[in-house]
Amino acid sequence: MIVGFEDSTVRVLSLEPESCLDRVSMQALPTVPSAVSIIEMNDQLYLHIGLDNGVLLRTIIDNVTGGLSDSRSKFLGLDQIKLQKIVLQGKSAVLALSSKPYVCYSFMNQYQMTPLSYEALETACSFSSTQCFEGIVGIKGDELAIISVERIGEVFT
């Protein structure tokens, strides 16, 4: 289990019955986390950490030990990051919302992070209908947007 704390850390906690909630590993952050999300891509666990200052961190979680390594960061905008798990082409992905929305996904066995060619969204989630088999529905103010990602691997429009 991953938990973000007000002391600007994220901690991996055990869910094993004999060591429930014991700390397995920890990562110090430059500021308070606003969201955390774990997804599996290409047989690798990725921890996405959204920060209050608009930075998104991506860290690899060791599948056996729970250790955290290979952290990468990207500034997405001035707003705090919100994270939402979505589905793209039948695979898990993460939608990172800030001043600009980004999608983190796997394409050709490579981790990709691509901006959506769309304005900032307040909240969003996966969406499916007969007209839009795999999409994203988002809200900004009093507007509802349905976004379809059709050409994965390219800049989204």
N, C-alpha and C positions, 0 to 999 in steps of 0.2 A: 504494500500500500504506500502511496506517495502522499505526503502532507506538506503544504506550504505554511510557514510560520511568520508571524509579525516581526521576528528577530532577523528577517532577511535570510532565511535558510529554507531548503526543502530537505525532507528526510524520508528515506526508505525505511518503512517499518515492517517487521515480520508479522505474518498472519498464521505462522505455524502454532499449533495448540500449546506446545511446551515453551514457546518464547513469544507469545502473542504481544504485539506492540513494542517489542524491543527494537532499538535502532540498529539497522543493518548498515546504512551508510548515510552520509549527509553532504550537501553542497551549499557553501556560502554563496550568497547572491549580492549584487551591488545595491539592490533595493528590495522592497517588499514584493513578494509574488502576488499576482492578482488571479492567476489560474494555472492549473497543472493538468496535463493529459498524457496518458501512456497509450501508444499504439504499436502494433507489431507490423513491421515491413521487412520483407526479404529475410525472414528468420532472425530479425534483430528487433529488440525492444527499444523504442525511442521515447524519451521523456521530453515533452514540450513544456516550457515554463514561460508563462506570460508575466511580465513585470509591470509595476505601476508606471514606470517611466517610458513605456512604449517599446521596450526591447523584448524580443522573443529569443529564448535560449533553447537549443536542442542538444540534449545529452544522451549518450548511449548508456543503457542499463545492461549490466552483465546478467545473462539469463540464469547463471548458477549462483553467483555470490551476491547479486544485488548491488554491486559496486557501480559507481557513476564515473564515466570517462568521456573524453573527446567532446567537450562542450563547444558549441558554436553559437554565435550571437548575431542578431540582425535587428537593426532599428526599423520599426514599422510605422512609426508616427508618434505624435505627442500624447495620444490617448492611451490609457491603460489597456493591456491586452486581455481579450476574452477568447477562450478556446472552445471549439465545438467539434466533436467527432462527427465525420460525415462519411459517405461511401462514394467512391469514384471508380467506375468500371469494375464494380464488384469487390473492391478492396478498401480497407480502412484508410482514412485520410484525416487530416486535421485542418479545420478552418480557423485561422487566426484573425481576429477582428481588432482593428485599431483605426487610425486615421485612414488607412488603406487596408482592404482585406487581402490576405494571402492564403494560398492552399499549399499544404505540405503533404506530399504523396510519393508513391513509388512509381517510377516509369523505367522500363527496361532494366530492372534490378538496380536502379540508382535512386537515391533520395533526391527529391526535387522540392523546391520551394519557389512558387510562382505567384506574382500578384494577379489578382482579378482585375480586369479592366472595368471596374465598377466603383462607384463612390462608397464612402464609409457606410457600414451597416451597424445598427445598434445591437442586433441579435440575429442569429440565423441557425438553420439546422437542415438536415437532409430532407428531401422532398421527393415523392414519387407519385405519378398519376399516369393515366393512359396516354396523355399528350406529352408528358415529360417523365420518361422512365426513371432517370437518375438526375436529380437536380438539387438545387439549394433554394430554400425560401428564406428571405431576409426582410427585416423591418428597419425603416429609418423614418422617424417621426410618424406621420400618418400615411406613409407609403408602404406598400407591400411589393416586394420584388421576387420574381421567380427566375432563377438563373440556371441555365443549362450549360454544362461543361462538355463540349463535344470533341474537341481536338486536344486531348491530353498530350502533354509534352511540348505544346506550343504556348505562346503568350495567350492567355485567356481573353476572350471578348464576349 
